[in-house]
Amino acid sequence: MTSFWVARAVLPTGIADGVRITADDGRITRIETGQAPEPAETTTAGVALPGLVTAHSHAFHRALRGRTHDGGGSFWTWRERMYRASRALTPDGYYALASGLFSEMLLAGYTAVGEFHYVHHRPGGASYTDPNAMSAALVAAATDVGIRLTLLDTFYRWGGLADDGSRLPLSPDQARFADGSVEAWASRHEAVPTSRLARSGMAAHSLRAVDAADIAAMRRAFPDQVLHAHVSEQPAENRQVAAATGSTPIAALDEAEVLDRAFTAVHATHLTDDDVARLGRAGAFACFCPTTERDLADGVGPGRALLAAGAHLCLGSDQNAVVDPFEEARGLELDERLVTGRRGVFSPAALLTAASSSGYESLGWAGGGVLAVGAPCDFVVVDDASPRTAGSETGQLWLTATAADVTDVVVDGVRVVAERVLASGRRTSAAVGRELVAAIAGLDAAGQDGFRAL
């Protein structure tokens, strides 16, 4: 049994001072307020928030940060650079890069990550001796640094859709993403490794890369797992899917009977009113990734309309060009302000829900993301007297804080960040930066015409 004392905490019942959080076997067993710290317990100043989640991440995109801003272009030209970058990945190189990224995430205040993983095989498509070698690298990286992970093992079949709706073959760069058939994917998926902190979920890359019938087969094969898919990120995607199916991506998924509380539509940027209604009736999730959607010029999704319809919103860091849960939460509100001309479209409480408990449920950790008895003991302590947060009301702290204001992080009842230092190896942010430099340099050296060609 472990106890933590925090000066202030945001609880489901409101904001409380002098909060003692007691945990056993990774779960909260007691919360007491108005307490003084005891000598034997871990104590922190600042404000404790529930664990924060990136429900959509592509770890290898971290190596693209700061390398794709020249020359203009669009999402589609960026995608070609991303494909080239994937050539350099090996299990060992991926472990090094993901370890650095997951460490960066913990220091920033993320306690859980949904890794939308599709780099499965060797370049060219041949399987590793262990078909899940790349998955194992990600699970090991998360477990070693101490972040909670849902590995969203992704089915990828086709190279895309032409404008007339016909299927395109896989490009050479896409070959390592694909399993060939949903049956082959399912056979590999059954053996995806897990750990105490890492569990398996599933993802369909998109209706450009996967048929709706295949997604329905995935749901039938693994009815108890969460299912994610890229949906309506780009207008061109919608046009191509309409040419192929006669409907929008959301309508096609609805007709395949996969929209439910365990489904998350990632991006969901270019939706029709009917799409919004379908997601709302299903009680499904939409995962917005504001910093990536800005970076790739995707657009702003209908967040307010989705919530009003009965859907749920969560947040992702996607390409990890920015790793800051507060920036994603702010982005949900601030981007909507630019579209609507209104302030306060989302309340501070709604933003925290999107950043925490909704993300946990989207990733299959239902009951997480709250400071309550029975919940996983995951929380983040934020300095409320930094130059950025000084004077902020506690209930609006996440609208002023940044990743630099995170002082302590607890995951599964373990203090994985203590006074801005990672418990794994007693590493500072500077040390993590050096590890990322080394990991990316290793990919540069291995990539030949991959990363160097960016």
N, C-alpha and C positions, 0 to 999 in steps of 0.2 A: 504494500500500500504506500502511495506517495501523495504528499500534499504540497500545494503551491499557494502562496499568498500573493495577491495583486492589489495594488492600491485602489483600482477601480475596474469594473468589468461591465460589459454590455450583455445583459441577461435577457431571456425572453420576457421576463416580467418588468424589465426596465433597467436603468443604470443604477449600480450599487457600489458603495465604497467598502473597503476592507473586506475583500472577498477571498475566502479560502475554498480552493477546489481540491477535492480528494478523489484520487483515482486508484483503481485496482484492476490489474490485468488489462490496462489500456482503456478502461471505460470510467466515466465519471460516476462516483458512488455517492458523493455528497457535495453540496454547495452551501456555504454559510456566509452570511453578509454581516457587516458591522463588526468584524473581527480585528484584533491586533495580531501582528505576526508573531510566530513562535520561533525560538532560537533554532530548532532543528529543521525547519521547513525552508524550501526555496522561496525567496521573496523577490519581487520586482516592483519598481515604480512604473508609472505609465498606466495605460488602459488596455485591458484584455478584450480582444474581439474573438468571435468564433473563428475556427479555421477557414482559410480562404482558398479558393479553388480555381485552377485553370482547367476547365472541362474539355479544352481542345488545344492540343500541342502537337507540333511536328518537331521533334528534338533536333533532327539534322539540319533544319532550316536555320538553327542558331549560327551555323558557320557562314551564312549569307549576310549576316548583319553588317551594315555599312559598306556593302559591296555591290549594291544593285541600283544605286540612285543616279548613276550617270546615264545619259542617253535617252531619258524619257521612256516612252513606251506605255504598256498597259499590263493588266494581269496576265495576258497571254504571252507577252514577251518575257515577263518575269518568270513565268512557268518554264520556259525553255532553259533559262539560266538555272533554275532549281533542278531540272532534270539532269543537266550536265554535272551539277554539284553532287548528285547522288552516286555518280560513278565511283567516287573514291572511297565509299564506305565499306568497311570490313567489320566483323564483330568486335575485334579489339579496338579499332578506331572509334566505333560507335559507342562502346563502353566509356572510353575516355571523354568523348564529347558530351554524352548524356550525363556522366557524373558531374562534369563542370556545370552543365545547364541546370540539373536538378539541385545542385548546391546553390547556384545563383537564385533559383526559385525559393529555396528555404530562407535564404538571407533576405529576400524581398517580402516574405510573409506568406507565401503559398505553402499550404500543408498537404495538398492533394493535387494530382495531375492526371488528366486523361490523355494518354499518348495514342494518337491516331496513327497507327503504325502500319506502313505498307511496303517498306524496303525489306522484303523477306529473303530473297535469294541472291545468288552471285550475279554480277553483271552478265547479261546474256540470258539469264533465266535458269541456269542449272542450280539445283538445290545444294546447300551445304550438307556435310555428313549428318549433322543435326539439322533437320529442316527448320527448326526454331532457334537457330544460333543467334540471329539478330534480335529476336524477341528476348532470348535469355540475357543478352547483353543489356537491354533496357531494364529488365527486371532486376538484374544484379546491381546496376547503377543506382536505381531507386532504393533498393533494400540497403545498400552499403551507405548511402548518405542519409537515409532515414525519412524519405518523403513517401506519402501514401500514393499508390499508383493503381489506376485501372488501365491495363493494356488493351486498347481497342483494336483488336486484331482485324485487319482490313482485307476484305475481298476486293480484288481488282481483276477484271477479265478482258476488257476491250481497250483499244487505244483512244476511243472517243466516238463522237458522232459527227457526221458531215452535216452540212446545212439542209440536205434533203432527208435527213433522218437515218441514213444508212450507217452501218457500223464500220468503224475504221480499225485496221489491224494495229497491234501493239507496235510502237516504235522501239528501236533497239534500247533506248533508255528505260522504257516502261516494262521491258521484258522481266526485269528482276522483281517487279511489283506483283506479278500475276501468278495465280495458282492453276490456271487452265480451266477449272470447272468448280462449281460450288461444292461438289463432292470432295474434290482434292483439297479445297480450302478447309472443309469441315474436318477431314482426317487430320490435317496439320493442326487445326485449331484445338482439337481435343487434347493435344499434347503441349499446348502453350504453358510454360512454367509459371508458377505462382509462389508467393511467400506470405508471411504474416501480413506484410504491408502491401502486397501486390496481388490483385485479382484480375481475372480475365473478363473482358467484354468483347463485343463484336462491332464491326463497322462495315458498311458498304461504301466504297469510295464516293460514288455518285451515280446518278442515272446515265451519265455519259460513259462510265466505265463498267457498269453492272446493269443487268436486266432486272426489271421489277420482279419477275418470276423467281429470279435467283435470290433476291432479298427476302421474298416470302418463304423460300426454302430455308434460308438461314434462320429465320424466326421459328419455323417449325422444328428445326434441328436443335436449337438451343433456346427454348421458350422462357427460361428463367434469367437470361442475360440481357443486359442493356444493349441497345442497338443505336448506333449513330450513323449519320450520312451527311456528306456535303449536299446542300440543297439550295438551288436558286441563288448562287453566289454572283452569277453574271447574267445579263440579258441574253447573251448568245447561247448560254446553256439552256435557258427556257425555250428559245426558238428551236434549238436542235431537238430537245426532248419533245416539244409539241409536234415537230415534223415526224418523229419516230413513233409517238404513242397517241397523238391527237389530244394530249392533255398537258397540264403543267406537271412538274415533278411531284408536287405535293398530292395532286389528284391521283397520279399514277401510284404513288405509295399508299394512298388511302384505298384505292381499288385493290391493291395487293394485300390489304388488311394488316399492315404493319404499323399504322399510326396508333399509339397508345401511350400510357404514362411511362413506359420504358423506352420510348423512342425520342431521340434528340435530333432535330434538324439544325445542322451547323451552318451558320451564316444567315440563311433564310432572309436574304436581303431584298430580293425582287419578287415579292409575293402579291398575288391578287387578293381581293377581298374574300373570294371563295377559299383560297388557300388558308388565309387567316382563320376563317370559320372552321375549316376542317381540323386544323391543329388545335384550336380551342375546344371543339367537341371531344377530341381525343384526350385532352388534358396532357398533351405532349409538351416537350421542351424545345425551345429554340436557343441555341448557343450563339450569342453575338460575340464578335472579336473586334472591338472598336479600333484598337491601334493597327491591326492588320488590315481591316477594311478601309481605313484611311490610307495606309501605306500603299495598298494595291489599287486604290481608286475604285473600290467596289461599290460604294454607296452606303446609305444608312437604312437599316431595316425598320419595319413597322413595329417597334417594340411596344409602344403604348397600346396599339390596336391588338396585338397578340395577348397582352395581359388582360385587356378588357374582354377578350373572347374566351378566356379560360385557359390559355396556354401558360407555360412557365418559362421564365427567362433565366439563363445562366451565362457565364462569361468564360472566354478562352483567350489565351495568349497566342495561339495559332503558330505563326512563323517565328515567334520569339524575337522579333526585331525590338520589342520592348518587353521587359519582364518586370511588371509592376502591377499588382492587383488593384491598387488604388486608382491608377490611371485608367484601367479598363472599366472600373465601376463609375468613375467620373465621366468617362467617354460615353457610357450609355445615356446619361442625362444630358451632357453638353452637346453631343451630336444631335439629339432630339430637339434641343433648343434651337439649333441652327435651322432645322427643318420646319419646326412649328412656329417659331417666333415667340415661344412661351418659356418661362422659367418654372422649375418645379414640376415638370411632367412626371418624374418619378420621385417619390419621397426618399429621404435618406434611408429610412427603414427598408424600402423596397430595393434600393441599390445594395444594401448589405445582404439582403436575402438572396439576390442574384449572385453576389460574390461568394456566398457561403453555402447555406443549406440547400439551395436549388442545385448548385454544382455537385454537392455530395450525392443528392438523389439521382441526378443525371448520370453519375458514374457508378451507381449501384451500391452506394454506401448510405442507404436511407437511414435517417436519424442523425446523421452527422451535420456539422456546420452550425451547431447551437451549443451554448454553454448550459447544459441541463443534465440532470441525473439520468443515466442510462446511455447517454451519447458517447461516441468515441471522444477520448480526452485529447482533442486537437484545439489549440488556440494560439493566438498571436498577440504579443504585447507591443504597443505602439507608444513611442515617446510623445506625450502631449504638451511638451514645453520646448520643442525644437523651434528654430527660426521659421519653419513652415507651419507648425501646428499651434504655436503659442497664441492663446486667446480663443481658440476654437471651442465651441460647445462640444461636449463629449458625443452627443448624438449626431454630430456632423463631422466627426474627426476624419472619417474616410474620404471626405470631400476636400481635405487640405493636406493630408499626409501623403508621403511618397514611400517608396521602398526603403529609402535611406533612413526612415524613422522607425523601422522595425528593430527592436532590441532583443527580443526573446521569442522563440517559437517552440511549442510543444506538440509532438505528434505521437499518438498512441501512448500517452502518459510519459513520454521521454522528452527531456529538454534538449532538443536537437540544435538549437541556437541559444547561446547564453551570452548576453551582453555583446551582441553582434559578432560572436565567434561561433563557428560550426563545431559541434561536439565531435564529429567524425574527423579525426586528425588535428583538432584544435586549429582549424583553418580560418583565417580572416578573409574578408572580401578581396583583398589584394592577392592572397594566395590563390583564391579561386580564379581570379583574372589571369594569373600566370598559368594555371592549369588549362584554361580555355585557349590561351595563346598557343600553348604547346600542342593541344589537341587539334586545333585548326591548322597549325603548321604541319602536323603529321598528315593531315588530309591533303594539304597542298602538295606535300612531297609525294604522296601516293597517287594523287589524282591525275598527274600528267596533263592531259587536256581537259580535266574536270574542273577542279576549283581554280587552277591557275588561269583557265580560259575565261573566267568571269570578268 
